[in-house]
């Protein structure tokens, strides 16, 4: 259902807000998991089973944050309900009195492992920190299926001085501009393929990119001067990409290169 909702939002170029999210059925303090539905025999909760913090994280939190990351082009905000549901009469599930199902305890501070990992996720550049206002929503411009668009790539090195988002170009695609040696852009969750196609433009000589797959340098690519920021060309990089890989492009020499997208696409 969420995929069809996201597809609708993209078609209509609208932002998405994930509201009232919580790992129903888990008790982070007691480290238990239970069925969210009422036991018809007792009218109350079903028996819970012990779980580890790692199991809770892998079952609910990891997919939750991955969903946000993968859909960062349109997901503009999330709300997490941090509460002990069992302490509230409306949500407390007892035999004969369990109208809203079993919820548990979703307070992240109830478990140090969950708390530390939750904080680590929120420290990523994807999230706005402190009193800073979020940037205005810019509707995504997808030029075709099977592409990993550069404007949505992560920026693991170089920061705002190394990589910037360019304006809409003559090709009607948004692009990412790499303009500092050592700066890089990273595409996460790339699907498998026998090679990588890179759509680029550059106005400088001696542009050299290092291509890393899952953190390991696999190829070096020299890009000829195209003479214009909109004179696009496609370079085929003879590097196999395994399923769900991280592909990083690092500028090792040259002043500037515009990157439109790579193929394969992202999951």
C-alpha positions as CSV (number, residue, x, y, z in Angstrom):
1,X,0.0,0.0,0.0
2,X,2.8,2.4,0.9
3,X,4.4,1.9,-2.5
4,X,1.2,2.9,-4.3
5,X,0.8,5.9,-2.1
6,X,4.4,7.0,-2.8
7,X,3.8,6.5,-6.6
8,X,0.7,8.7,-6.3
9,X,2.8,11.4,-4.5
10,X,5.5,11.3,-7.2
11,X,3.0,11.5,-10.0
12,X,1.5,14.6,-8.5
13,X,4.8,15.9,-7.3
14,X,3.7,16.2,-3.7
15,X,5.8,15.8,-0.5
16,X,5.0,13.0,2.0
17,X,4.9,13.1,5.8
18,X,5.1,9.8,7.8
19,X,3.0,10.5,10.9
20,X,2.4,8.6,14.1
21,X,4.9,5.8,13.6
22,X,5.8,3.3,16.3
23,X,6.9,-0.3,16.6
24,X,3.6,-1.8,17.8
25,X,3.8,-5.1,19.6
26,X,7.3,-4.5,21.0
27,X,8.2,-3.7,24.6
28,X,11.6,-2.0,24.5
29,X,12.0,-2.0,28.2
30,X,11.1,-5.6,28.8
31,X,12.6,-6.8,25.5
32,X,9.5,-8.7,24.5
33,X,7.4,-9.1,21.3
34,X,3.7,-9.9,21.1
35,X,0.9,-10.3,18.6
36,X,-0.9,-7.0,18.2
37,X,-4.3,-8.7,17.8
38,X,-6.5,-9.6,20.8
39,X,-6.6,-13.2,21.9
40,X,-10.3,-14.2,21.3
41,X,-10.2,-16.8,24.2
42,X,-9.4,-14.2,26.8
43,X,-10.3,-10.9,25.2
44,X,-6.8,-9.7,26.1
45,X,-3.2,-9.9,25.0
46,X,-1.6,-13.1,23.6
47,X,1.6,-14.4,25.2
48,X,4.7,-12.4,24.5
49,X,8.1,-13.9,23.6
50,X,11.6,-12.6,24.6
51,X,13.6,-10.8,21.9
52,X,16.9,-9.0,21.8
53,X,17.4,-5.3,21.1
54,X,19.1,-6.3,17.8
55,X,16.1,-8.3,16.8
56,X,13.8,-5.4,17.5
57,X,16.1,-3.0,15.5
58,X,16.4,-5.4,12.6
59,X,12.6,-6.1,12.5
60,X,11.2,-2.6,12.7
61,X,13.8,0.3,13.0
62,X,16.2,-0.7,10.3
63,X,13.4,-1.1,7.7
64,X,11.8,2.2,9.0
65,X,14.9,4.3,8.5
66,X,15.7,2.5,5.2
67,X,12.2,3.4,3.9
68,X,12.9,7.1,4.7
69,X,16.3,7.0,3.1
70,X,15.2,5.3,-0.1
71,X,12.3,7.7,-0.5
72,X,14.1,10.9,0.6
73,X,13.1,12.6,-2.7
74,X,9.6,13.0,-1.4
75,X,9.5,12.1,2.3
76,X,10.0,15.4,4.0
77,X,9.2,14.6,7.6
78,X,8.4,11.8,10.1
79,X,6.8,11.7,13.5
80,X,7.7,8.9,16.0
81,X,5.5,8.2,19.0
82,X,7.9,7.8,21.9
83,X,5.6,6.5,24.7
84,X,4.9,3.6,27.1
85,X,1.5,2.5,25.6
86,X,0.8,0.1,28.4
87,X,0.9,2.9,31.0
88,X,-2.1,4.6,29.3
89,X,-5.6,3.2,30.0
90,X,-6.7,3.7,26.4
91,X,-3.9,1.5,25.0
92,X,-3.3,-0.9,27.9
93,X,-4.2,-4.4,26.9
94,X,-5.7,-6.5,29.7
95,X,-7.9,-9.6,29.6
96,X,-11.4,-8.5,28.8
97,X,-10.3,-4.9,28.1
98,X,-8.2,-4.7,25.0
99,X,-10.2,-2.6,22.5
100,X,-7.2,-1.2,20.6
101,X,-4.9,-4.3,20.5
102,X,-1.5,-4.8,22.1
103,X,1.0,-1.9,21.7
104,X,3.8,-2.4,24.3
105,X,6.4,0.3,25.0
106,X,8.0,2.3,22.2
107,X,10.2,4.6,24.3
108,X,13.6,4.5,22.7
109,X,15.2,5.5,26.1
110,X,13.9,2.3,27.5
111,X,16.8,0.4,25.8
112,X,20.3,1.8,25.5
113,X,21.0,-0.1,22.2
114,X,17.9,1.2,20.5
115,X,18.6,4.7,21.8
116,X,22.2,4.8,20.6
117,X,21.2,3.6,17.1
118,X,18.2,5.9,16.9
119,X,20.5,8.9,17.7
120,X,23.0,7.7,15.2
121,X,20.4,7.6,12.5
122,X,19.2,11.1,13.3
123,X,22.7,12.5,13.2
124,X,22.9,11.8,9.5
125,X,22.9,14.6,7.0
126,X,19.5,13.5,5.8
127,X,17.9,15.0,8.9
128,X,17.7,18.7,9.9
129,X,19.5,19.3,13.2
130,X,18.7,21.9,15.8
131,X,16.7,25.1,15.1
132,X,17.6,25.1,11.4
133,X,14.6,25.2,9.0
134,X,14.3,22.5,6.4
135,X,14.9,23.5,2.8
136,X,11.8,24.1,0.7
137,X,10.4,21.1,-1.0
138,X,11.5,20.7,-4.6
139,X,9.4,18.2,-6.6
140,X,11.5,15.3,-8.0
141,X,12.1,15.2,-11.7
142,X,12.6,11.5,-12.7
143,X,13.8,11.2,-16.2
144,X,13.3,7.4,-16.5
145,X,13.2,4.1,-14.7
146,X,16.4,2.3,-13.8
147,X,18.5,5.4,-13.1
148,X,20.2,6.5,-9.9
149,X,19.7,10.3,-10.1
150,X,22.8,12.3,-8.9
151,X,20.8,15.0,-7.2
152,X,19.6,12.4,-4.6
153,X,23.0,10.9,-4.0
154,X,24.7,11.1,-0.6
155,X,27.7,13.4,-0.1
156,X,30.1,11.5,2.1
157,X,33.1,13.7,1.4
158,X,33.6,17.3,0.4
159,X,30.5,18.7,2.1
160,X,28.7,21.7,0.7
161,X,32.0,23.1,-0.6
162,X,32.7,20.0,-2.6
163,X,29.4,19.2,-4.1
164,X,26.4,21.4,-4.9
165,X,23.0,20.9,-6.6
166,X,22.9,22.6,-10.0
167,X,20.0,24.4,-11.6
168,X,17.7,22.7,-14.1
169,X,19.7,22.2,-17.3
170,X,18.8,22.4,-20.9
171,X,18.2,18.6,-20.9
172,X,15.4,19.2,-18.2
173,X,17.3,17.0,-15.8
174,X,18.6,18.2,-12.4
175,X,22.3,17.4,-11.9
176,X,24.9,17.2,-9.1
177,X,28.0,19.3,-9.5
178,X,31.4,17.9,-8.2
179,X,33.8,20.8,-7.9
180,X,36.6,19.9,-5.5
181,X,39.3,17.2,-5.7
182,X,38.6,14.5,-3.1
183,X,34.9,15.2,-3.1
184,X,32.6,12.3,-3.9
185,X,29.0,11.3,-4.3
186,X,27.6,8.0,-3.1
187,X,24.7,6.0,-4.5
188,X,23.2,3.6,-2.0
189,X,21.2,0.4,-2.7
190,X,22.1,0.2,-6.3
191,X,20.7,-2.9,-8.1
192,X,23.0,-5.4,-9.8
193,X,24.4,-4.9,-13.3
194,X,27.3,-6.0,-15.5
195,X,28.6,-2.4,-15.9
196,X,27.9,1.2,-14.9
197,X,26.7,3.9,-17.4
198,X,27.6,7.5,-16.3
199,X,25.9,10.5,-17.9
200,X,28.2,13.5,-17.4
201,X,29.4,16.8,-18.7
202,X,32.5,18.8,-18.0
203,X,34.2,22.0,-19.1
204,X,37.7,21.3,-17.8
205,X,40.6,19.0,-18.9
206,X,42.2,16.2,-17.0
207,X,39.0,15.1,-15.1
208,X,39.6,11.8,-13.5
209,X,37.0,9.9,-11.4
210,X,37.7,6.9,-9.1
211,X,34.8,4.4,-9.1
212,X,34.3,2.5,-5.8
213,X,31.9,-0.4,-5.2
214,X,31.1,-1.1,-1.6
215,X,34.1,1.0,-0.5
216,X,36.7,-0.7,-2.8
217,X,38.2,1.2,-5.7
218,X,37.4,-0.8,-8.8
219,X,38.2,1.6,-11.7
220,X,39.6,5.0,-12.7
221,X,37.9,6.9,-15.5
222,X,39.3,9.8,-17.5
223,X,36.5,12.1,-18.8
224,X,37.3,14.3,-21.9
225,X,36.3,18.0,-21.9
226,X,32.8,18.4,-23.3
227,X,33.0,22.2,-23.6
228,X,29.7,22.9,-22.0
229,X,27.8,22.0,-18.8
230,X,24.9,20.8,-21.0
231,X,26.9,18.8,-23.6
232,X,26.0,15.5,-22.1
233,X,27.9,12.2,-22.9
234,X,27.6,8.7,-21.5
235,X,30.6,6.7,-20.4
236,X,30.4,3.0,-19.8
237,X,32.4,1.8,-16.8
238,X,33.4,-1.9,-17.0
239,X,32.7,-2.6,-13.4
240,X,30.2,-5.3,-12.2
241,X,27.8,-4.1,-9.5
242,X,26.4,-6.7,-7.0
243,X,22.9,-6.5,-5.7
244,X,22.2,-3.7,-3.2
245,X,25.6,-2.2,-3.6
246,X,27.0,1.2,-2.7
247,X,28.6,3.0,-5.7
248,X,30.8,6.0,-5.0
249,X,32.3,8.4,-7.6
250,X,35.3,10.4,-6.3
251,X,36.9,13.3,-8.2
252,X,40.6,12.8,-8.0
253,X,41.7,15.4,-10.5
254,X,40.2,18.2,-12.6
255,X,38.2,21.1,-11.5
256,X,34.5,20.3,-12.2
257,X,32.2,17.7,-13.5
258,X,28.4,17.6,-13.7
259,X,26.8,14.2,-13.1
260,X,23.2,13.6,-14.2
261,X,22.7,10.0,-13.3
262,X,24.2,6.5,-13.4
263,X,22.6,3.2,-14.3
264,X,21.7,0.7,-12.8
265,X,19.0,2.3,-10.7
266,X,18.4,2.1,-6.9
267,X,16.1,-0.2,-5.2
